[in-house]
Every structure is written in C-alpha cells, then in structure tokens.
Amino acid sequence: MRKKVIISLICIFSAAAIVVFIFIITNRLFKSDESFGSFTPYGWFGENFALTPENEIMYVKDFTSGECAALCNQPNCGHKSLNDDLNSKCTAVPPKDFYWSNAFYYDDNIYEIFTSTNRLTICKASKDGSNRNNIIVSEDYQAESDTAVICENKLIFLASNMIVDESAEVDYTYYLLCFDIADNSLNVLMDFSDQPEFAFLGAYMYDDTVYCRLRFEEESGIYSCENGKLNKVYSNNLMGIGSFAENGFYFSVYESDEQTAKSAEIDFYNIDTKSAKKFCDASGYVNSLCPCDGGVYYGADSSFDGTFDSKNIKTVYYSDGGKSVKCLENTESLKWDLICAAGDHVILYETVNSGEWEENSVFLCVKKDDFIKFGLKKAIYLNSSDDTYNTKEEKSFEESIFNEYGQADFEVEPVSADESYFENKTKLVWITNYSYNVDTAAIQNEVNRLLDERGYDFAVEFVNHNEANDGKFSLMQDIYKQMISDGEQVDIFNSGMGIENVEGTDDVTKTYKTCIDNGWFLPLNDYFETELGKEFYAAYPEWYWQCLTSEDGNIYGRGIIGLGANPLCVVFNNDCLEKYGIDITGYDGSFEGLSEYLEKSYGQAGIQQLVLPSYVTNYNEYCGFINYDGIYFNAETNRFENIYENEKALNYFETVEDYKNAGYIVNEESTVTMETAICNVGSMNSIYREFEDAYILSDTYTGDNINIVTGISSSSENPEAAFELLALFSTDGEFADLIYNGIEGRNYIFNSENEKVQNIRASAFSSWLHTPTNPLKADPTADDNQNMKADFERQIKSVKVSPLNGFEADVSKIESEYNSMKEINMQFYGLFYGDYGEYETLDAALSAANKQLKAAGADEVLDELNKQYNEFKQ
C-alpha cells in the first residue's frame, strides 16, 4: 500500500558553509546526570548544551558561554564535510552517503543517528566525538529526523521504508521504532502499513506504554501503541498545537475553529484519570507549546495565518495553570519562536521580522525563571557556524543591550516617585552628591518598599546635587545653605568634594571640618551607643573613626571607604611571569627586590618590564614621607624635611635611576604595557581594581584633608530616624545592593561572566566616592574589583592614622616661601618615577632641586612648620 505521512515540523538548515571559531570540547560542557533534553527539528537541546547539525556538520553549543564547536577533538581539523573533502576524517561529519538525523547525550556518551535511503545507522561515541562505533546498522529503515523522543532510557522515533515499483511509483511504509539504550537493541513498536494516510504529530512513553498523537483524515487524537495495535485513548478534535508531558498531553482548543476563533484555551488530558480539563486561557493563536515542571510555555500569533506577516504580533507566554505571564513579544525588527524547554532553559529561535521567510537566524537560551521575570535580558545567544545573521544591519537583542564598550544600554519605562510611602510616616530628605541621570525615583521606591516591608516608620526622599555637573561647578555647601535659608527640609547631606583652584568658584577644601565648624553636622557619638550604632561603628576599621574624630572628640559623619588611604603596591602579571619562567616566591616585598626579576624578564623580552605611572601621587610613602599640602613630612621622625636630602629617599631615587638606565621603566600605564610588563607600581584602591597578586610596599596614612563626608543635618527634626537610616545603609547588604546596583533588569543586567553591568540609561548610586551606601556591603558592579571585600581587608592592614591628623599650619608669616617650596616639590616629583625633566641625570636634578629650595627659603618654612607641629603635639 502506498502511504503518505506528514511530519509535524520541517527541519530546515542553511546551505551556506562558513568555518566557525574552533575550540577543544572540554568536560565542562558535559555532566553525567545530564537530562535527556528535547528533540527538535533543529537538533537536540539538553540541560547544559545543544547538539545541532548545520551544513552537514554536528556542533556543540554551550548554554553558559554561547560558544559553538564542532563535535571533533582532532587538532587543526578544518571540519570539512564530505562534499568539500571526500577524504575528510572529521568526527563531526556523517559517514559517506549518510546525513544527520539527530544526536543526543546520555550516560557520558554521544549517540548519533545517521540515515539514508532505507539505511539507518546508530553510533555511540565519546563525548568529544572520538571513538565512534556502530551499534545499530539496518537496511530496512530511514529515520524521520524531527520525531524522536527519549523516555525511560528508550529512544522512540518514526522511520520509513521506501519502495519503488516497476512503474517508478514510490510507496512508503512507516514504523514506530524503539532503540533501547540499555541493551543497544532496535525494535518495532508499531507497523503503520495497515493504517490510512495519517500525520504523525509526536510520541511519548508513560508507564511502559507508548502514546502517539496522530491525525487522520477525519479525526485527530491520542492513541496507545500496545502489542503492535493502535487504541484510541482520547479524541476531541485535537486539531491545534499539542505536546506530551510527564503524565498527559497539553493541547490548544478554540471556540469554533482555529481560523475563526475569538478565544482560545489550553487543556490538559491526564492519562491516569483518562480525562481532560482546562489548564489556562490562551492569548491568540497558539503556535507552539512546551510543558515544563507542571506549567507550560506557549507561543501565540495575533492572526491564524500570520506567521510571515511582519505586522503579526508573535508572543511567548508562561502559565502555571492560572493567568498567563507575557515573557516576550516581537519588535518591528525581530521576532522569536519558541522551540523547547530543556533542563533549566527555554530555547528560542530569533529571526528578522521582515514578513518573509528568513534563512538567517540564531538560537538563544535563557533560564526559565529569568525568562519569566526579564524576558531576554539575561539570554545567551548560541553561536552558529554561519555568522551571516550577525552581519546583518539588524542588531540581535544582545547587541542592542550591550554596546561596543560592553556597557548595558537599554531603555526603561519612566518611573515617578511614589508619594504614598510618606503617608503616616516620618519623611527623611537625603541630599546626595550625585548627578541627575540616576534612576532616583525607581530606586527610592524600592528602598521605601523595603523599609515598609521591614516595619520601619520612616521613608526617604533622595535629592541629588552634582557639584561638578557638565563642567559647571555648584558647591554642595552653597546648596545646603540655600535650602536651609528657604526653610526646606534637610535631614542627611554630603559635605562636598573639596573643590579648589577652579575659576569662578570659591575654594572649599576640608569640607568635613567646615561643616563641623559651622555647626551643620550633629555629633553621632551618643547614637553609636545603640545596638545599631555599635554595628555601624564595627563596619569600619578603628583608624577610620579616629581620622573622623574632631578636636572636640566627636564624630560627625561617615566618610568614603578608606578615606583615601591607598597604599603603594606592586602588582605582578602572572601571565608574563609564566611566559618568562620567573618564580617570585622569594620576593622580599621591597622596591629594590624587583631587580632580579626585572633583569630576567628584560633579558628575554627586550622591552620595559616595570610600569611606574606618572599619575601616582604617593610614591613618597615608600620613603616614609607624607605629603602635607605639597610639603613633605617624615612619618618616621615626625618632622617636616627636605625629602631630596633624606638618605632613604636618595636610595629610592638611585634604585629608580638604575632601573631607568637598564631600560626597565615605562611611565605609561596602557593596555600594551600592562600586558607586556611583569609588574606595575601604583596606589591600591581595592574597590575598582583587583589586587589579589599585589605586594604592599609601604605603610599609608589617612589624609588630613577630609571631604565627601555624609552626616546628619543640625536642622533635622528627626535625627534619631536619620541616624537609623544612615546606619542601615552602612551595614545592611540588601539595602546596600539595592542602592549601589539598583533593580535587576532595569538598572543592571548580568553579563556572561555573571557580573552586574550597570545600565547607562538608568544608573544606580554606584560611584564608590559618592554613593549613599557602603559599597563593601553590596555586590560589586562589573566595573568594580570582583574581589574588593577581601582586597580591602588586605589594604587596610597597612593604613595608619596620620600623625598630622588635626594639625593645621598657620603659614601667614611664610606664605611666599611656603608656596614657592610647594611649586618646587611639584616640579621635581618626576624623580619618583624616573623623569628628570630638563636634567640629564639624577644628580643634576637633585642638585637643582636643593639649590632652588634653598634659594626659596625652604629652611625657614621647615623650621616654622616643625615649631608649630611640636606645639600641636604638646
């Protein structure tokens, strides 16, 4: 009997052959407990990766990185198909005269199904494609590639046998086959030769019984295959989209029929109870249906025949049996089709929304929970062997999220501040030293929601003021004074950056002291005695609070992390050390101790190996000196000194000279120098740069010029609540992360490294200098040091309270000499990094520096400063 069968989906692959980026398949792609996954016309999609044939080659696509690799472990293999190379030995290529039907992963092996006219081969191979062996060879069948399903260790799929009679008429006989993975046997479950023409729409095994969905000319239903016979199980005009699940079958139902339907729903037939009932309402014309963990993902069109209509709205939903949640909707430029749910992922197929059939496309995967919450914002694109799609003018969704600099760049809906949070609560106003492009209202709403959820009786309003906005300067303290003068509420505010030497702006330095002297900040000492206050105090090192303690013994605010105390350190480049075979386990942690390593690496590389950047401002600390307003104070002798006459400093200068003359030093910290040099010296700021391999070279000292301190306004009518809020933001990780990073899917998304990338169109309060919170309590952003908490603990161990803390010199009697000495010190600062300016040698530069300082009255300046310092200490 001549038979016809309609397979539910057509498998279409691009004919263009483009060589892909090749990498060795590693064990990280495979897990021994890998779920069976889902077969589709496009390949097999598992828990962690997919196997998809393209251009006659089988590829592995990683769900974590999106990388694509041929199923081949042979080095330097070009992965050429037999059409391109008849002698190809690539294990990602089918045997001669065969083509891929499918492949899947099970029990740490790859099973491959090859088919040709009335020929079927099933092979077993290692997970890198090697050791391929035939375990089934049959001359009786050819596999239908888009029908396979794995249940209970058995692969069930449709196969056919083609017979050509003497008159060239073609007959097909169809069989439902079962490949038993346990014993490598192939058995016939159902012979369809006695059946009329039918459409095979899928199969499933449940409780040792195989069920098929079949469509005959006049009816469509679910049938069991038992003892080689078909038994109708359920039929209720199952003409729409359907899919088997663990113990039943989901299917779409329309009010009348698909083409004239006004409403639709998804029903579920339960095999155990042998009954069907409504699962959920459906939106539009259901075009795909993927059961998953008791729920369903389904795709819907806005018109029955609108698949190729660019104006047709294609949408993907999720339902757990209640209301459907919209996960994704097509745009004017792109559309998405739901392929399957496999493991923890939803797989989709993205094409250009042109209104015509598009060959160029890309797969993407997204974790189920993320898809429901964020759509494609956290999706991974599964790279293809054919990069034509990505070269189109139309950008993929991922490209529209991340710009060329790796920044997240996407639009968000405007949000207004929710004033209802202030009803029947204490309103606290916090003036931040922040720009106006922060997504303030949205973050404020979430902060207040969290405060409300935890039962606090106050809510906060953020008022942002950027002192240096678009090149225009407007001092924080001026804004504060104006608001107080106008009778406006201010509960918490920032003292300001400490702006100086800006034309048209009054110099304001030591802003913390100014706020104290003017009585604008309230003392916090009594509040630190509360339980929350003790936790607040313990969140920072002791020297931190010592530095913030005023002459009257009070602490008036919380400063920035580290208070600018960044020790000098050397950071080694492990890649270069390994390249040159250098072992630094014996390094003594000194500047001089770098000599032997620089000599070895320079001898091999022939280029500079020590980066001494010109922008580093605390090289003097290695010599034991503190820079006090341009004049050097020796922290070891507690005296102001001429650093160019100090023996320790001279030894340092001579070491730099030796390195300079040997050709080791480069002063430019660039991408090239950081990759080619074995080490660089700089200031350790653990917030924004990783210092895991850093060696701290010297002690560092807290500064005397303290700015950017956040305190409680003396005008506040609710200082207790204001302190509680300030303490919460300093100690509570949930508040800290919300303020510093914002809202996931709005203010940040995760990149492929699982780092939080800020949305440049809706920024959070993520500047470590100005953030209202404690960044060490928050997760780092992608621009931060991902190891900042541990590195900060190392950093603060070298910090000492400056012996100059609280000291203020009166230079009125020596002002001219004082300013001249500052200028000379600045002029010769290059000696610290090997730049002698107009002088050819170190000796010439030192001689000139000392001569100029002597002539400028440096001795008088030093005598006066030391006199005042001695009086201060007494």
N, C-alpha and C positions, 0 to 999 in steps of 0.2 A: 504494500500500500504506500502510495506517495504521501508524504507528510509535510506539513509546514508548521513551524513554531516561531513565535515572536518572543524574543528575549526582552526583558523589561527595560534594559538600558543598553545603549550602543557605546562601545568602547572606541574612542577616537584619540589618536595620538598624532602629534605633529610629525611631518615627514622630514623636516629640516634637521641636519646633523651638525651640532656645534659642540666642540670639545669643552668639557667643564673643568673647573678647578679640581684637581685630584688630591686626595689626601688618603692616608692609610686608615682603614676602618679599625677602630680600636674597641676594646671591650666596653668602653663607657656607653656605647650605643645599645648594648645588649644586656638584658637581665634574665637570669634563669627562670624567674617567675613571670616572665612576660605574658600578658593576657593574649588570648587568641586574636583580638582585634576584629577588624571588619574588612571583608572583601568588597571592593567597589569596581566599577569598570576601569578605574584609573590605577588599580593596584591594591595592595594590602596595607592597611593602616593599623599599627599596633599601639602599645602603650607608650613607648618612648620614641619610636621611629616608624618610617614607612618604607615599603619596598614597592617601587613603581617602575614599570618598563617604559622607556622612552627611546624612540629611534632604534629599536631592536637591542637595547642595552638595559640591563636591570640596575637601578640606582637605589642607594640607601639615603634617606632624608631624615636628618636628626631634628627632633622636636625641640631640642634645647637651643641649638645654635642656628638651625635652619640650613646647615651645610648639606651639600649634596655630593655623594661619592659613588663611583661605580662599584658594584659588588665584585671587587677584584683586589687581591693583595699583591699582585706582581709589580715590582718597582719598574718605573719607566714604561709602563704599558700604555699604549695610546688608546686603548678601549675602542678598537675599530670593529665594526660589525663585519659579518662575512660578506656583505655587499661591497664593503670598502676594501676588505683584505681577506681573500679566500683562505689564507693560512693563519688567520687570527687565532691566538691561543687564549684570548681574554676569557676569564671565567664569568664575566658579566654578559657574555654573548651566548645565545642559544646554540645548540648543535646545528649542523648543516641541514637545511631544508625544514627546520622547525621554527616556530615562533613562540613567544611567551604567551602562555595562558594566564599564569599567575605564579606567585611565590609567597611563602609565609614563613614565619619564625616559630619554632616550637622545640622545647626541651634542648635549648642551646644549639640548635641546628637550623639550617635553612632548607626548606623543601621547595623544589622548583617544579612547575608543571609546564611541559613543553607539548605542543600539539602541531599536527599537520593533517593532511587528508587521510582520515581513517588510521591515524597513528597517534599514539599517546605515550608519553614518557614522563614518569615522575622520578626526580632525582633528589638525593639527600647530599648536602654539602656542609662544610664547616661555615661558621658564621662570617668568615671573611671571603667566602666564595670558593675556597680551595677544596680539594678532596671530593670533588663531585663524583657520585656513584649512582648508577641507575638502580632503582629498586622496583619500579614498575615499567614494563615495556609491553605495549599492546598494539596489535594491528587491527583492532576491531572498533576503536573509538577515536573521536576527536573531541577535545574539550570545548565547551562554550564558556568563554572566559569570565563573564560577569555574573555567574550564577552560584559561585562557591560559598559555602558557609561551614564553619567548624563548630561542632557541638560534641561534647563528651568524647574528646580525643578522636573524633572521626571527621574527615573531610567529605562533605556531600556536595556533589556538583552535577550539572547536566552535561551529557555528552551525546554525540550523534554519530551515525554511520551513514555514509553517502554511497548510493548505488546508482551507477549509470547503465541504463539498459541499451539494447541494440539500436534503438532509435534516438539515442542521445538524451533521452528523458532522465531527469535526476530524481531519485527517491531518497528521502531521509527517514531514518528510524531513530527515535530518541530514547535515551535511557537515563535514569537517575542512578548515579554511581556513588559508592561509598568506599573511600580509601581509609582503612583502619591504620592509624599511625602506630599503634602498639605492635601489630604483627606484620605491617607492610603488605597487607592483602587488599585486593580490589574486588568488590562485589557489586552485583546489580541489585539495586533496591526496587526498581520499577522499570518495566519494559512498556513503553507507550505505543507500541506498534498497533495495538488494537483500539487505540483511542482516536476520536476525531481530531480535526485540526484544533490546536489549542495555543494559548500563550502561557508560558511558564514565568511566573512572577515571584519566585523565591521559594526557599525551603528552610526547614528548621527541625531539629530533633529535640524532643522533650519526653523524658521518662521512657527512653528506649524506643519511642515511636517517631517516625519521620512524618512531618506535615508539609504539604505543598500548598501554595496558592496558585490556582490555575484559572484561566479564563477560557471558557468555551464560547461557542457562537452565541448561545442564548443565556448563559449564566456564568457567574463568577463566584468562586467560593474557596473555602479551605478544605483540603482533602487529606486523609491519612493514608500512608502507604504501608500496608500490613500484609505480609505474605504475598507480595507481588501484586496486590489488588488495591484499587483506589476506593476509598469510602468517604462519601461526603460528610464533613463534620459541621460546617456552617456555611450558609449562603443567604445573603440578604442584599443582593445586588451590590457586591463589593467591586464597584467599577472604579473607585477612586484610588488614591495612593494608600498603600498599606505597608506594614512592616512587622515581622515577628519579634516577639520579646521573650523573656525567660519562660513564661507560662501562658502565653497567649499571643494575640495579634491586635495591633492598633490599625485603624483604618479611618479614612475620611468619609463623611456622609454629608449629602447635600439635601436641601429641602425638596427639590424636584430632581434635577439632574445637574451635572457639572456646568453645562453651558448656560443654563437659565437660572442658576441658583441665586437666591437672595441672601441665604445664610448657610453656614456650614458648621459642622462639629466633628470632633474626633471621638470615635467609640473604641472600646476595648472588648475583645472576645477572650474570655477566660477558658482555657482548655480544661481545667479542673472542674469548674462548675458547669461547663458547656452552656454558657450564657453570655450575652453581650449587653453592655450598658454604656451610657455616655461617659466619656472621660473629661472632655473640656470643650468649650466653644472654640471655633477656629476663625481666624480673620482672613478673608479672601479665599482664593482657590488654592488648596494645598497641593504643592508640587513635590515635596519631599518630607519624609517622616523618619526620625531617628530616635527610637526608645533609648532611655538611659537612666539607670538607677531608679526606676519607678516613675519617671517623668518622661516627657518627650520634647525634643527639639523638632520644629517643623518649619518648612519654608512655604511662603504663600505669595501668589501673584494677585494683582488687583483686577485682572481680567483673565478669563479662561484661556484664551489663545494669545496671551501677551508675552510669551517668553522672549520673543525677539523684538518687542516694541520698546524703544528707549524711554518712552513715557510711562510704560508699565511700572508699577511700584512692586518691587520684589523685597520681601521682608522675611526675617528669620525670628521665630519666637521660641520661648520655652514655657512649658506648662507642667505643673506638678499635679494637675487634676483640678485646679482652681482656675484663677484668672491667668490668661496668657501674658507673659512679660516680653515686650519687644526688645530684642537684643541688637538687631542690625537692620538697617534699611538702605536700599541702593541710593546712590547720588546721581547727579547728572552725568558724571564721567565714569563711574564704576558700578558694577553690580556683583552680587555674591550669590552662589548656590551652595546649599547645604549638602555635603557629601556623606558624612557619617559621624558617629561618636565612637571613639576608640580610647580605651583606658580612661585617663582623666581629661582627654582633649576632645574638642569639637573640630572637625576638619571641614574647611570651606574651599570653594573654587572661585577665584576672582577673575573677572574679565572686564574689558572695556564696554561701557554701556552705550553702544553705537546704534542699537536697533537691528543689527545684523549678526550673523554667526561669526564669532571671533575665535580663530585658532590659537592666538597668543593668549596665554593665561598663566596663572600661578596658583599653587596650593598654599594655604596657610593654616596654622593650627593655633588654638587658644584654649587655655584651661577652662573647664566648664564653668566654674564659679566666676572666673574673671569675665567670661563671655556674657554671662547674665548681668553682671554689675557694670561692666565697662565696654561692652561691645568688642571692637578690635584694638582698643588702645594698648593692650598687652599681648597682642598676637605676634607669632613668629612666622615669617614667610619662609616656606620651604623652597630653597633654591632649586633651579631647574638646570638641566643640561642645555636648554635653549634659552639664551638671555634676550631673545628678541622682544619679549613682552616688556622687560625692564628698560629697553632702549626707546620705547615709545614716548611721545611727548606727554602722554597721560602719566601722572605720577601714581605709584602704588600708595596704598594707605600708609604704609610705614614711612615712605619717603615724605609724605605730607605731614607726618608727626615730627620726625627728626630732620632738622635742616643740615646743611653741609658741614656745620661745625659740631654736629652731634647734639645740638640743643633741641629740647622739646618745643615745638612751635605749633600750637593749635588753638582755635577759637573756643571760647567758653561762653555760656549764656550769662549776661549781666545779672548781678545779684544786688539787691538793696539790703541795707541793714534792717534787721528785724527788731523794731522798737518794742515789741510785746515782751521781750526778755527783761525790760526795765520796769514793767508793771509790778507794783508791790515789792520792789527790791531796791537795794541801795545801788545807785549808778556811780561807777568809778570811771573817771576820764584819765586816760593814759596818753601823754604826748610822746610819740616815738621820733627818733632822729632817722626818719626813713623817707624814701621817695614816694611820689604819688601814684606810681603804677603798681603798687602792691594790691593784691586782691583782698583788700581790707575787709569789706563787708561780709564776704563769704566766710573768711577765717574767723572774723568776730562772731558771726552767727554760730559757728561750730563750737567756738570756745564757750560762748554763753549757754549753748545747749548742754555742753558737758558740765559746766558749773551747775546748771539747773538739775541735771540728772543726778549729780552727786549731793544735791541738797544745800548748796551754798545760797546765802540770802543776798548776794550781790552779783552784778553783771558789769561788764567792762565795755567802754567805748574807746576805740583807738583813734587818735587824731595824729596824722602823720605830718611831719615837717622835715624837709631835707634842707640842711644848711647850705649845701652846695648843689643846687638843682639847675641843670643845664647851664653851668658856668656862672650862675648868679648866686651871690652869697647873701644869706639872711640868717643871722645868728640865732641859735636856739634861745639864748637868754633874752634876746630882744623880743622874741615871740612870747616867751613866758611872761615877761614884764607887761607886755601889751594886754595879754589875756587877763592877767590879774587886775590891771588897771580898768579893764572893761567889765569887771565883775564876773568873768567866765569861770567855770569850774575847771580846776586842775588838781588831780589827786597824785599822779605819778608823772615824772618827766625826766628827760635826759639832759645832763649838764651841757652837752655840746662837744664838738670835736677838738676845740682848741685851735682856732684859726689864727694865723699870723702872716704877716708880710703879704697881704692881699690888698691891692689898690682899691680904695673906696670903702674898705671895711675896717672898723676898729679892731686892733689886735686883741684877741681874747685867748689867752693860754691859761693853763692850770684852772680849767673851768670848774673842777670839783671844789677847789678852795674858794673860788669866787662865790659859788652857791652857798657855801658854809658861812663865809664872811658876811654875806648879805642876808643871812637868815632865811634862805629859801628852802633849805632841806631840814627835815626833822631828824633828830638823833634816833638811832634804831636800837641802841644798847638794851633798853628795857624789853623791847619786843623779842630780842634774841633769847630771853629767859623762858619764853613759852616753848611748848613741845615742838611746834612747827618751826619756831625761831631757832631752836637748837639744831634741828635737821637742816635748816637753811645755812646756818653757820658752818656745820660739818661738811657741807657740799663743796667747800673751797678750802685750800691749804691755809695754815695759820699765818704764814707770811703775807698772804693776800689781804687778810683783815688788818694785820699790823700796818701795812702800807696805806690802808684806807682810814686808819685811825688818826683823827685830827689832834692838834695840840691840846685840846681840852679833854682828850681821852675818849671821845665819842666817834662812832662810825655812822656816817650819814648816807651811805648808799652802796650799791653793788656795781662794781666796775666790769670791764671786759675780761674775758678769760685770759689769765696770765699777766694782765696789766702791762703788756708789752715787754715782759721779761723773757726774751728769746735767746737761749744760749748759743754761742758759736759752736758749730759742729762740722765734722767731715763725714760725708756720705759716700760710700763705695758703690761702684757699679759692678754688680756681681757677674753680669754677662761678660764684661771686659776682663775681670779677674779670671774667670774660667777660660776665656779665649787665650789669655797670655800665660795661663798656668801659674797664677800667683796665689799663694796661701797667706792670708793676713791674720791667722790665728795668733801670731806673736806680736801683733801691733800694740804699741805701748800707749796709744791714745794721745800722743803729742804731735805737734806740727812738725817737729824735727824728725819724728819717727816715720814720716811718709817717704823719706829719702830712698830707702832701698826698693820700695815698691814702684816708685816713680821711675827709678833707673831701669828696672826690669821691663816695665811696660813701654817706656820710651824707646828702649833698645830694640823692641820688636815692632812697635807701631811707627816710630819716626815722627810722631806729631804730639802736640801738647797733651799732657795727661793729668794736669791739675787745674781745675776751674776755680779761679779766685775772682768772683764777680765784683765789678766796681760799685755796685749799688749797695753792698752790705755795709752797714754803718757801725757795727760793733766789733771790728777786728781788734780794737784796743783792749777788749776784755781779756783776750788771750795773754796780754801783757800785764793784766791785773788792774787796768785803769777803767774808771767810769767817766763818761763824757758828761760834764755838767755845763750845759749851755755853751758848748764849744771850748771849755777849759777842762783839762784832764786832771782827775783826782785819783790818786793811787790808793786803792782799797786795801792794800796790804800794809801801807804805812799810815793811812788816814791823813794824807796830806795832798794838797794841790801841788803838782810838779810839772816841769817841762819834760814831756814824755820822750823828747828826742835826745835827752841826756841820761835816761834811765837804762841801766845795764840790761835788764830783762827785755825791754823793748828793743834795744840795739841788737841783741842776739836774734830776736824775731826778724828784724829788718834784714839782717845778714843772711838768715836762712832763706827768706824770700828772694834775696839777691842771688843766692846760689841756685835756687830753682829757676829763676828767670834766665840766668846766664846759661843754664843747661838746656834751656828750651822747653821746660816742663809747663810753664804757666800760660794760661789764656784767660783773659778778663771778661770774655763774652759768654754768658750762660744762654746757649741756644740749643735747639733740638739736636744739632750736629754735635756740638761739644759735649752735651750730656750723654750722648750715645757712644762717643769715641774715647772719652777720658775715663780713667779708672776711678777718679774721685773728684768731688767738688766740695768747697767750703761755703758755709752760709749760716744764716740765723735759723734756729729751729723753731718753727711755728707749726705745731703738730695738728692744728685744725685743718689746714688746707693742703698739707703735703706730707707724704709718708716718710717716716724716719726710722723704719724698722732696722735698717742697716747703718744707722748713724752712730758716730762716736762723739760724745760731747767733749769739746776741747778745753772748756774753762767754766768757772762759775759765771753766773749772770746776776744782774742786780735789778731790783724793782726801780722804776723811774721816779724822778722827783716831780715830773710834770704830768699830773694825772688829769685825764679828760674822759669823756664818754662814761660818766657815772650816772646810774639811774637811782633816784631817791624819791621820797615822799614829800610832796609839797607842803610847806607850812600852812598853806591856805586850805588844805583839805579838811573837810568837816567829818571825814570818816577814816582817820589814819589807821585804826586797827584793821579795818577791812582792806585798806590799801596795802598794808604790810602783809596780810594774809595772801592777797593776790600776788604780790611781788615774790613772796616765799614759794607759793605754788609753782609759779613759772620758773623758779630756780631749782626746784627739787623734783617735780613730778614729770616722769618721762612721757606720759600721754599728752599732757598739756604742751610740754616742750616740743614734741614731734609735730603736733598739730600747728603750732606757731611757726616753727622753723621750716617745716616742709609743706605745710598746708594740707589740702584734701586730695587723696589719691584719685586720679582720673580727671582732676581739674587743675590743680597746681603742680602736680608732678605725675610722672609715669615711670615705670621701671624699664631700664634698658636690658639688653641681652646679658649683661653682667649682674643683673639683679640689683642695680644701683638706682637710687631715686634721682631722676632727671627733672629739674625744675622747668615748668612751662614759662617761657619768656613773655608770654602774653598775659599771664596771670601769676605774678610772682608771690612767693610767700616771704616771711620775715627771715630770710636765710643768710643774711650777712652776719658773720660772727662778730664783727665790730659793733653793729647797731641793733642786733636782734633783741626783742624784749625778753627773751628767754635765755636759758643756759644751754648752749649748743651741745655740751658734753652729755646732756641728758636726752638728746634727740638722736635719731638715726642720721648718719652723715648723708649729705647730698652727693651726687656723682662728682661734683667739683671739689668736694672735701677729701681729706685723708680718710680712707675707709677704716683705718686702724687708729683713729685720732685719740680715742679714750686711753688705750694702752700707751701710745706715744706721749700723751700729755703727762701721764704718771711718771714717765722717764724724764720728761722735760723739767718738771717742777722740782725734781730732786736736786738740781743744780742751782736753783734760784735762792738768792739771799736778799734779805731786806737791805736796801741801800743805806750805807752809813750817812748818806746825805738826806735821807728821808726827813722832811720837815724843815730842812735848812733853806733859808732864803738870804742870799747875799745882798748887801747894800753896796752897789757899785758906783754910787753917785760921785764919790771922790776920785775914782779911777776909770770913769766911763770911757774916755777916749782910748786909754791904753787897753782897757778890757776888750773893747770892740776890735781894736787892731790885732790883739792876740787871737781872738776868735777867727778872724779872717785868715791869719797866717796858718793856724792849725788846719783850717779847711783847705787852704791852698796845698798843703803838703800831706793831705790824707792819703793820697795815692801811693805813698811809700808802703802802706799796709798791704797793698796788692801788687806791688812791683812796678808802679808807674811813677817815674821820676820827673815827669813834665819836661821842662826845658833843660833839665840837667842830665848829663850822660851817665853818671854813676851815682850810687847810693851815697858815697862820701861827699860828693859835691852837693847833693840835695840836702843832706843833714847839715853840712856846714852853712848852707844858705839859710836853712830854717832857723838855726840857732842864732845866726847873725841878725836876721830880721826880728826875731823875738826879743833879742837883747836891745836892739835899737828902739823897739816899740814900747819898752818899759815892762816887759814880762815879769822881771824880778819884783817890781813894785806890786803888780797885780797878784802874784802868787803870795807875797808877804801879807797883803791885805786880806785876801781870801782865807789864808790859814789862820790869821788872827781872829777873824770873825767865826771861823769854824770852831776854833778852840773855845771861844766864848759860848757858842751854841751848845757844845758838849758839856760844858760846866753847868 
